[in-house]
């Protein structure tokens, strides 16, 4: 008897705002679950340590457990991106059959829709874009629009400031950000409070 396919993919890797979502879906039923890799993993001073593949692996396992997926009845189709390099190794050690392949429906749409909601909830504005379905010119325009929004609303605390392309912005408040990273690593704090504060700020700013 053939095993049911569980798809695992990520969304948000190419967006300078927010963290990255790790999603899993049953290819037959469409049952879907996702979890967030915190923006903290993509901050300057932390991104360079490249701990996000380990977090992606941990969250992938949590997604499977939440879905009641065992290694006997299911096989895993896993996105080939670098962020899942530790995921493949971990799942194989757990006894899963893992195939690295391009992820299509149903997870592709389910996860991108979830990431759109995630960005909207974070900013109050629809800044979602999916580089996988865009040309270079469209990607560049969407990227510039997002950076412009980050600049105009001083939202660097919710940006992937570990990216080399974002370090050139001299007015990022490096000292305050560095303190946030240190506190985060020491206390493993959540960014939920920051996001809640941003929602209140944007509500007043955009009205």
C-alpha positions as CSV (number, residue, x, y, z in Angstrom):
1,X,0.0,0.0,0.0
2,X,1.4,3.4,-1.0
3,X,2.1,5.9,1.8
4,X,0.3,9.2,2.1
5,X,2.4,12.2,1.2
6,X,3.0,15.0,3.6
7,X,4.5,18.2,2.1
8,X,6.8,20.5,4.0
9,X,7.8,24.0,2.7
10,X,8.6,27.5,3.9
11,X,7.3,30.9,3.1
12,X,8.8,34.3,3.8
13,X,12.5,33.6,3.0
14,X,12.5,36.2,0.3
15,X,10.6,38.9,2.2
16,X,12.6,41.5,4.3
17,X,9.7,41.7,6.8
18,X,9.0,39.2,9.6
19,X,10.2,35.7,10.2
20,X,9.7,32.6,8.1
21,X,6.7,30.2,8.2
22,X,7.3,26.5,8.1
23,X,4.2,24.6,6.9
24,X,3.1,21.1,6.4
25,X,0.1,19.7,4.5
26,X,-1.5,16.3,3.8
27,X,-1.4,16.1,0.0
28,X,-4.6,14.1,-0.1
29,X,-6.8,15.8,2.5
30,X,-5.3,19.3,2.4
31,X,-5.0,19.3,6.3
32,X,-2.6,22.1,7.0
33,X,-0.5,23.4,9.9
34,X,2.2,26.0,10.2
35,X,4.6,27.5,12.7
36,X,6.9,30.6,12.7
37,X,10.7,30.8,12.8
38,X,11.0,34.1,14.8
39,X,12.3,37.2,13.1
40,X,15.1,37.0,15.8
41,X,16.8,34.3,13.8
42,X,17.3,36.7,10.9
43,X,18.5,39.7,12.8
44,X,22.0,41.2,12.5
45,X,24.2,39.6,15.1
46,X,22.2,36.3,15.1
47,X,21.6,35.6,11.4
48,X,25.3,35.0,10.9
49,X,25.1,32.1,13.3
50,X,22.8,30.3,10.9
51,X,20.7,28.6,13.5
52,X,17.5,28.9,11.4
53,X,17.9,25.4,9.7
54,X,17.9,23.8,13.1
55,X,14.8,25.8,14.1
56,X,13.1,24.8,10.8
57,X,13.8,21.1,11.5
58,X,12.4,21.4,15.0
59,X,9.2,23.2,13.8
60,X,8.8,20.7,11.0
61,X,8.8,17.8,13.5
62,X,6.3,19.8,15.7
63,X,4.1,20.2,12.7
64,X,4.1,16.5,12.0
65,X,3.3,15.7,15.6
66,X,0.5,18.2,15.7
67,X,-0.9,16.5,12.5
68,X,-0.6,13.0,14.0
69,X,1.9,11.9,11.3
70,X,4.0,8.8,12.0
71,X,6.9,7.4,10.0
72,X,5.0,4.2,9.0
73,X,2.0,5.6,7.1
74,X,3.5,8.7,5.6
75,X,6.3,9.8,3.4
76,X,7.7,13.4,3.3
77,X,8.0,15.6,0.3
78,X,10.4,18.3,1.4
79,X,11.3,21.6,-0.2
80,X,14.9,21.6,-1.5
81,X,15.9,25.0,0.0
82,X,18.9,25.4,2.3
83,X,16.7,26.3,5.2
84,X,15.5,22.6,5.3
85,X,19.0,21.1,5.2
86,X,18.8,20.0,8.9
87,X,15.1,19.0,8.5
88,X,16.0,16.2,6.0
89,X,18.7,14.7,8.3
90,X,16.5,14.8,11.4
91,X,13.5,13.3,9.7
92,X,15.6,10.5,8.2
93,X,17.0,9.7,11.7
94,X,13.4,9.5,12.9
95,X,12.7,6.9,10.3
96,X,10.8,8.9,7.7
97,X,11.2,8.5,4.0
98,X,12.1,11.9,2.7
99,X,12.2,13.1,-0.9
100,X,13.6,16.6,-1.7
101,X,11.4,18.0,-4.4
102,X,9.6,21.2,-5.6
103,X,6.4,21.6,-3.5
104,X,3.2,22.3,-5.4
105,X,-0.4,22.1,-4.4
106,X,-2.1,22.0,-2.0
107,X,0.7,23.3,0.4
108,X,2.0,26.0,-2.0
109,X,-1.2,28.0,-1.9
110,X,-2.1,27.2,1.7
111,X,1.2,28.4,3.0
112,X,1.4,31.5,0.9
113,X,-2.1,32.5,2.0
114,X,-1.0,32.0,5.6
115,X,2.1,34.2,5.1
116,X,0.0,36.9,3.5
117,X,-2.2,37.0,6.6
118,X,0.9,36.9,8.8
119,X,2.4,40.0,7.1
120,X,-1.0,41.8,7.1
121,X,-1.4,41.1,10.8
122,X,2.1,42.3,11.6
123,X,1.9,45.6,9.6
124,X,-1.7,46.4,8.9
125,X,-0.8,46.6,5.2
126,X,-0.8,44.0,2.4
127,X,2.9,43.8,1.6
128,X,2.9,40.2,0.7
129,X,4.7,39.0,-2.5
130,X,5.9,35.5,-3.7
131,X,9.2,35.7,-5.5
132,X,8.7,32.2,-6.9
133,X,6.0,33.4,-9.3
134,X,7.5,36.8,-10.2
135,X,10.0,38.1,-12.6
136,X,13.2,40.0,-11.6
137,X,11.6,43.4,-12.3
138,X,8.5,42.6,-10.2
139,X,10.5,41.2,-7.4
140,X,12.7,44.4,-7.3
141,X,9.6,46.6,-7.3
142,X,8.0,44.6,-4.4
143,X,11.2,44.6,-2.5
144,X,11.6,48.4,-2.8
145,X,8.0,49.0,-1.8
146,X,8.5,46.9,1.4
147,X,11.8,48.6,2.3
148,X,10.1,52.0,1.8
149,X,7.4,51.0,4.2
150,X,9.9,49.8,6.7
151,X,11.8,53.1,6.5
152,X,8.7,55.4,6.6
153,X,7.3,53.6,9.6
154,X,10.6,52.8,11.4
155,X,9.9,49.1,11.5
156,X,13.5,47.9,11.5
157,X,12.7,45.8,14.6
158,X,10.5,43.6,12.4
159,X,12.9,43.5,9.4
160,X,15.5,40.8,8.6
161,X,18.4,43.1,9.4
162,X,20.9,40.2,9.2
163,X,20.6,40.4,5.4
164,X,23.6,42.0,3.8
165,X,21.3,44.1,1.6
166,X,19.7,45.7,4.7
167,X,22.9,46.5,6.6
168,X,23.7,49.4,4.3
169,X,20.8,51.4,5.9
170,X,22.9,53.6,8.3
171,X,20.0,54.8,10.3
172,X,19.0,51.4,11.6
173,X,19.2,51.8,15.4
174,X,22.0,49.3,15.8
175,X,22.6,49.8,19.5
176,X,19.0,49.3,20.5
177,X,18.6,46.4,18.0
178,X,21.8,44.7,19.4
179,X,20.3,44.9,22.9
180,X,17.1,43.3,21.7
181,X,19.1,40.4,20.2
182,X,21.1,39.9,23.4
183,X,18.0,39.8,25.5
184,X,16.3,37.5,23.0
185,X,19.2,35.0,23.0
186,X,19.4,35.1,26.8
187,X,15.7,34.9,27.6
188,X,14.3,33.3,24.4
189,X,11.7,36.1,24.4
190,X,9.0,36.4,21.8
191,X,8.4,39.2,19.4
192,X,4.7,39.2,20.1
193,X,4.9,42.2,22.4
194,X,6.7,44.2,19.7
195,X,4.2,43.2,17.1
196,X,1.3,44.2,19.4
197,X,2.9,47.6,19.9
198,X,3.4,47.9,16.1
199,X,-0.3,47.2,15.5
200,X,-1.3,50.0,17.9
201,X,1.3,52.3,16.3
202,X,0.1,51.6,12.8
203,X,-3.5,51.9,13.6
204,X,-2.9,55.5,14.8
205,X,-0.4,56.2,12.0
206,X,-2.6,55.0,9.1
207,X,-6.0,56.4,10.1
